[in-house]
Amino acid sequence: MRQTVPFWSWAAKRSQDAFRKQSKVDNYRSRAAYKLLELNQKHRFLKKGFGVIDLGFAPGSWSQVASTAVGAEGFVVAVDIQNVSPPQGVFPVYGDMLDPQTQAKIQDAFQQHRQEPKTNDLIVDTILSDMLHSTTGIRIRDHAVSMDLCNSAFQLAKTFLRPGGFFVCKYYMGSEEHEFQKSLMKVFKRVHIEKPKASVKESREAYFVCLRRK
Ligand SMILES: C[S@@+](CC[C@H](N)C(=O)[O-])C[C@H]1O[C@@H](n2cnc3c(N)ncnc32)[C@H](O)[C@@H]1O
């Protein structure tokens, strides 16, 4: 039987530019879409009917992928510090994830959309975080900023993810990643480290893919 080779397998062999060109063909807002597509093909954390929070959504390609995957029965709440209009059908929240008030805004948006009674227990299936400021090139500093963002996303995951839920989180490699991974392992049954093919090889970004909240 003929096997279909995913786009990202051969594109990676060519160049990052191939991802950028393909994103125009596929109508994605950025080539980052192929990172999420690859991660999800491997770990299946986006399913029909899921409620998803996408942290650091702008320009919006992860939200595009997520909202297609969850379909009309599911929904996506997308958060960013930048006031960028979200893809169609995606519910935006504008705020800084390092500001504690943003969590309350996300909770409101989620509950409004689901029309759930006000409660502290949200039934979120998957939380994605692709948050990162533009890096400065100063590794220690970029890592420290990234770890702050990872911790804020993890805090949200601990508060709102249902048992069995999923958490995907970008990080910038550095000395604190092992401690952070240990904390993730206390909360999730499986924690994988992934470097998708659409992620620039030389960049120090990678992803924690955490499966099945305990
Ligand atoms: C690499 S981009 C995300 C790309 C996106 N996943 C996509 O597919 O289009 C990182 C995003 O994180 C956002 N971000 C960085 N720090 C943030 C913070 N403290 N709170 C909310 N969003 C933040 C940035 O504004 C930026 O839009």
The ligand as a MOL file (V3000), in Angstrom:
LIG
                    3D

  0  0  0     0  0            999 V3000
M  V30 BEGIN CTAB
M  V30 COUNTS 27 29 0 0 0
M  V30 BEGIN ATOM
M  V30 1 C 5.6350 32.5800 18.1580 0
M  V30 2 S 4.2480 33.6020 18.3680 0 CHG=1
M  V30 3 C 2.9170 32.4340 18.2850 0
M  V30 4 C 2.6020 31.9590 16.9110 0
M  V30 5 C 1.2500 31.2660 16.8650 0
M  V30 6 N 1.2650 30.0060 17.6000 0
M  V30 7 C 0.8160 30.9790 15.4650 0
M  V30 8 O 0.7360 29.8070 15.0940 0
M  V30 9 O 0.5060 31.9150 14.7230 0 CHG=-1
M  V30 10 C 4.3260 33.9830 20.0750 0
M  V30 11 C 3.1740 34.8270 20.5690 0
M  V30 12 O 3.2280 34.8660 22.0040 0
M  V30 13 C 2.7040 36.1030 22.4130 0
M  V30 14 N 3.1200 36.3960 23.7800 0
M  V30 15 C 4.3740 36.5910 24.2440 0
M  V30 16 N 4.3510 36.8930 25.5470 0
M  V30 17 C 3.0510 36.8820 25.9300 0
M  V30 18 C 2.3900 37.1460 27.1700 0
M  V30 19 N 3.0870 37.4890 28.2750 0
M  V30 20 N 1.0510 37.0470 27.2210 0
M  V30 21 C 0.3450 36.7320 26.1010 0
M  V30 22 N 0.9230 36.4770 24.8940 0
M  V30 23 C 2.2520 36.5650 24.8050 0
M  V30 24 C 3.3100 37.0740 21.3990 0
M  V30 25 O 2.5790 38.2900 21.3680 0
M  V30 26 C 3.2370 36.2700 20.1020 0
M  V30 27 O 2.0870 36.6100 19.3830 0
M  V30 END ATOM
M  V30 BEGIN BOND
M  V30 1 1 1 2
M  V30 2 1 2 3
M  V30 3 1 2 10
M  V30 4 1 3 4
M  V30 5 1 4 5
M  V30 6 1 5 6
M  V30 7 1 5 7
M  V30 8 2 7 8
M  V30 9 1 7 9
M  V30 10 1 10 11
M  V30 11 1 11 12
M  V30 12 1 11 26
M  V30 13 1 12 13
M  V30 14 1 13 14
M  V30 15 1 13 24
M  V30 16 1 14 15
M  V30 17 1 14 23
M  V30 18 2 15 16
M  V30 19 1 16 17
M  V30 20 1 17 18
M  V30 21 2 17 23
M  V30 22 1 18 19
M  V30 23 2 18 20
M  V30 24 1 20 21
M  V30 25 2 21 22
M  V30 26 1 22 23
M  V30 27 1 24 25
M  V30 28 1 24 26
M  V30 29 1 26 27
M  V30 END BOND
M  V30 END CTAB
M  END
